[in-house]
Each structure stands twice: as structure tokens, then as C-alpha cells.
């Protein structure tokens, strides 16, 4: 399919829901997508369609890394050609297409400008079909492959001397750590081109069909007649449930190493519901009972308006409905199927 303004809106809303509190800023995602349409066509194809066209090229992940709550995070559209140029200094295999590292309000649109400029397609096989906080979770299982990976990143502003770019080779864990540190130095975020993989590797490790799921979900939510019916439509699409409805209180937020950590409570008619996050929502609990735990999807929606609220935008006094969908209903790639990748989150997961 060729994206147009309507399908961009559907993808934006679906990605907001599947972002699970993270996945970047919707305004930035929409602006990036619309800018891309002015540069050229943006095509989405399946892996099967890709194999009919090209079996020898590599697939490159395009992502953003950083803190959603940072008010100094910045990278311009000009960095995308630059990170591909940097990546090309270390990889000679021709690029056959692009994927996103996750689905989120900004993340889903990261490949749009490279696709529009190059004429190459976006493959409906992102690293994950939901947002996640750690780079290794969007690395297609390469952390277990023994391969040396490549990442190129750039971001920040030259006028305030935060502009930073780098190219790194090494293990998934080490390169991801260096890129996240670069995001911190750049003011909060960098754009990244990373981890070129073969088409057969992509086919067995990615979250195939995740874009199609997000577009269908977003269309159902967007065309519902009321906020209540929109929530009902999302629950139907994801086989989900409402965890709680109430007022936000006791918000905490701190940013460490370009990640947002925090908690808040939803005051209900009975026992409050506690939500913890590390960019994305990590758990929802009532008392000692865990109602949902990452990578289960937890999403917060403004009850009266239906507006989907990210973790960085939560404010005390908001009236929210918290919904959840089981991980079995999501499109997850190899990075989120590897239990070892959750070890850095043990504290925030509350398990």
C-alpha cells in the first residue's frame, strides 16, 4: 500500500494505543509522516512482497532513541540521510528496505523519510509490534546471534553545541548503550540507523504484520461514534479489558540515562490502581495483585475525550481509563521473546 493522509491517521492512532505509554510524541510522528509524503511515495509491503522483488539486499532498522519527557530532545529530518551515510561506511550490502524498531506514535514513522527519499519500501515486519524501553528489545534477537552489529546515530542542535553523531560496531548491548549515551549528550534524543540484516533473518525474527494490525486498530478507534465506543472498539480488536477508571494522583517522574521512570495511582471507588513505567508502562497493580505486566499492553486514555495519553504526559487530576491487552494478542519480535532482555527492568517491573 501507498500511505496517504487517512492511512497515516489510522497508523498514528493505532500506534499510540500499541505504544503502551511510550513510543514517542504523536505530533512529531505525524509531522514526520506528512513531511515524507511531500518528498515522495511511502510504500508499505509484506515480507512475501519483498522476497518477490529482492532476495539479496539487507534490511535496516530506523529508530529514535531517547527520553520522551525531555524538553531539549531534537533531531531534524536532515539527519536521516546522514545516518544512512554513516552506516554505509561500515556495511557494503545494498539496502532493500527499512523497518521500525517498534510501533509507537513517533517510532512507527521513523522509516518514512528514508523511504520517501530513497524510493525503497517500509517492510511490515518491525522489530516489535509494540513500544519497548531498551534498545536490545528491538534488536531482532541479534543479541543471541554472536554477530557484530552496526549502529549509526545523530541528533541535537549545532547552535547550542549538543549535535552528536557516531558510528559504532560491537555487541548489541554495547552499541545500544553507546547510542543511548549519545542521546543523552545530544539533549535527549538521536535518530538511529542500525543492525542491517538479511531478508531470511528478518522473516524469522521480526513482528510480521504489526503495521497492518496498527492500521486496522487505529481505523476502528478513529471511526467510533464516541470515546466510550472507541475504547470498546480497541478492546474488541485486542481482546483486551478495562483495568480501572478514575483520577490520577501521586505522580512521580525522573529521567535517568535518557529513560523516564515513574509511578502514579488511579484513585477508584475502591482500592487505587498503581501504574509503574520506564518510558512504557511496566505494570498495573491493585494491592499485591499484578493485573498486567510488560510486555502485556497497558494504555491510558482520557475518559471523557478518548485522547490516548503517554506516560510522559500524565498529570495529577486527569480522569483516565486504563486498558490492557495480553501479550498473546500482540505482534512481538525475537527481542521481546528473550527473557534475558528483561533483566535490567527487574526493579521497575516489580517482580
N, C-alpha and C positions, 0 to 999 in steps of 0.2 A: 504494500500500500504506500501511497504518497501522502504525507501528512498535509493537512490543511488546518485552518484555524479551529474548526469544530473538533477534529480529532485531537488537536493539541489540548483543548479544554478538557476533553474526556480523559486523556492521559494524565493531565495535571491533577485532576480531582482524584482519579484512581490511585495515582502515585502518592498524593497527600494521605489518603487512607492507609495505603500499604507502607508508608514511611514509618508508621508506628511511633510518632513523636519526633523523628529525625528526618534525614533525607534532604535538608537544605530549605532555602527560602523560596516559596512559591512565586513571588514577584520576580526574582532573579531567573527562575526556571522558565517562566512564561516569556519574559523579555528575551532570553537567550533563544528560545524556540522561534519567536516571531522574527528576531534578527536573522536567524538562519534561513527562514523562508524567503527573505529578501535577497539572500546570496545565491540561492539555488534550491533545487528539489531535495527533500529529505525523505529517503525511502526506507521502509522497514520491511525486511524479508525474513523468512524462516531459515533454519539450518538446511533443510532439504532444498530450498530455492538457491541457497548459497552454493551447495555442492553441485548443482546443475551448471553454475556459472564459473566456479573457480575452486579447484581442489588443492592448489599448491601454495596459495598465499597464507599470510598469518592474520590473526585477528587481534586487535589492540584494544585494551580497556581504556576508556577515557573517564576520569573521575575528578571530583573535587574533594579535598581533604582539609578539615579544619573545624573550627568551633562555630556552630550556628548562632550562639549568643554574642559573638564578638562584634563590636561596632566599628572595628578597624579592618575587618577582613575585606579583601578586594583582589580581584584579578580581572583584567579586561578580556574582551573577545580576541584581542591580538595575541594572547599567549598561546592559543591553540596551535597555530602554525609553528610557533617556536618550540613547543614541547614535542611536536612530531619531528621537527628538525633535529632536536637533541636526541630523541630516541633513535632516529635514523643513523646517527653516528656510531651506534652500538649494535644495530640489527640490520642486516642486508636483505632479509626476506621481504618481498613486496607485500604491502598491506592489502588485504582483500575486503576488509570491513571493520566496523567498530562495534563495541558493546559498552554498556554502562556497568559500573561495578555493583550497582544496587538500583532499586526503584525508590524514588523519593521526589518531592516537589521540585527540587533542583537537579538531583542526581540523574533522573531519567533523561534529562535534556542535555547532559554533558556532551554526548557524542554528536549533537545536532550540527554545530558549526563545522567541526571537521568533516562531517558527512556532506554538508552543503558545499563546502569549498572544494572538496576532492571529487565529488560525484560518486563516492563509494557508499555502500548501504550501511545502515544500522541493522545488526542481526538481532532477532528476537530470542536472545539467549544471554541475558545479563548474568553477571557473576552470582547475583541473588535477586529474588523477586520481592524482596522487602529491604528496608534500610537496616544497617548494622553499624556499630561504633568503631570496630577495629579493622584496619586495612587487611589483615591476614584473613578475615572472614570473607572478603571479596577477592580472593586470590586463586579461585578455581581449583583448590586442592594442591597448588604448586608447592605449598609448604611441606608436603609429604613426598614430593617427586625427586628430591635431591638435585633439582636443576638450579642453576644460577639464573636469577631473573633480572630484568632491567626496568628501571623507572626513571622518567624524566618529569620534572616539576618546575613550575614557575608561578609567581604571584607577588602581590604587593605593589607599592607605588614608588616610582623613581623620585618624585618630588619630596618625599619625606624619608628617602633612603631605606625603605623597607623592601624594595624589589629584590627578590631572591630567585635564582634558578639553579638547578643542579641536575646531574645525571648520575645515577648510582647503579652498581651491579653487586649482587651478593645474594644472600638468603632472603626469602620473603620477609622474615621477621626483621632482619637488619635494615633492609631497604625501606620497609614500611615505617620503621622507627625514625630513620633519617628524613623521610619525606614529611612525617608529622612534625618533626623539629623544624623543618624548613617552613611549614605552615605557621608555626609559632613566630619565627623570625620575620616572616612576611607580613605580620599583622593579624594573622588568624586563619588564612586560607591560601591554598595553592591549587592550580589545575594540574592534573597528572595524566600522562600517557604511560602505560605500563604493561608489563607482562605479555609480550607477544606470544601467542600460542597457535598451534596448528588447528586446522578445522576438525580433524578427528578427535583431538584432545578436547576442543570446545564441546563437541557433541556429547561427550560422556561426563562432563564436569559442570556444565552451566545450567542455569534455570530456564530451560527452553519453554517458550510460551508465556513468559511473565508479562511482557508488554501487552499481549492480547488480553490477558486476564485484567490488567490495569485499565485498559481502554473500555472493556465491557463493564467493569465495576464503576468506572467514572461516569459512563453514559447513563447507567441505571440511577446513580446518585443525582446527577445533574438534571435529569428529566422528571424526577419525582415531584409531586404536586405540593409538598410541604416538607419542612425539616423532619417531622416525625416519620413521614413516609420515605424520605431519603435514607434515614437511619435504618428503617425496616428493609429497604432495598439492599443496602450494604450487608446487613446481617444475612439476608437470603442468599446473596451472591457468595458469601464467605462461610456459610454455615456457622455464623457467629452468635454471640449473645450479648446482652447488656449486663455489665458488671455492677454498675451503680450510677445513680444520678444525684447530684447535689451541688454544694457550694465549695469552691476551692479555699483552703486555709493552710496556714503553716508552710508556706513555700520556702525552700532553700535552694540556692544555686551558687556553684563555684566552678570556675574554669581552671583545669589543670592540664598542661601539655596539649592544648588545643582540643580538649574534650570537656563537655558540660556535664557536671554531676549535680544531682539534687534529688529532693523529695518534695511531695506535697500530700495533703489529705483532701479527700472529698467528704464533706460533712453530710451525712444522710440522716434519715429519720431514726436509724438505729445505730449500729457501730460504724465509725468512719472507715473509709477505704483508703489505704496508704498506697501511693504510687512512687516508685523509685526509677530514676533514669540515669543513663550515661549516654548523652545525645538522644538515643532511642529509649523508650520505656522498657525497663528491665523486669519489673514485676508489678503486680497489683495484689494486695493482700487485705483481708479483713481479719484483724486479730492475728492469730498464728496460721491461719489458712491462706495458702497461696492460691489465688484464683486463676492467675495466668503468669507464666514465666517465659521470658525471651528464650527462643525465637517465636513463641506464640505472639500473635499480633495484639497489641494494646493501642487503641486510638482514642483520643479525646475530641469531643465535638461539643460546640456551644449549643446548649439545648434549644434555645428559642430561635436561633438563626440557622442552625445547621452548619455553621462555619467550622472547619476542621482546624484544630489548634495544635501547633507543635510544642514540644516541651520547653523550648526557649521563650515561648510567648505566653506561658501560663502566668496568670496574675491572680492574687487573692481576691475573692469576691465573685469570680466568674462562676456562672452556672453551667456545669458541664455534664454530659452523658459520656460515660466510659464504656467502650465496647471492646470485645475481644474475639479473635478467631484462632482456632487451634493451628499449630504449625503444619499439621497434615493437610490443611486446605491451601497452603502457600506453596509457591514455586521456590524451592531452596536449592542452591548450588552446593558444590562439594565443600566449600569453605565453612558453611553453616552446618554441615553434616559431620564435621570433625569435632568431637567433644574436647579435644586438646585445645582448640582455639578459644574455648570459654574460660580457661583457667585464669587469665588476667581479670576476669569480671566476677570472680567468685564472691568478693566482698560486696559489690553493688547488687548482685543477683539475690543476695540474702539467703543463700542456701549453704 
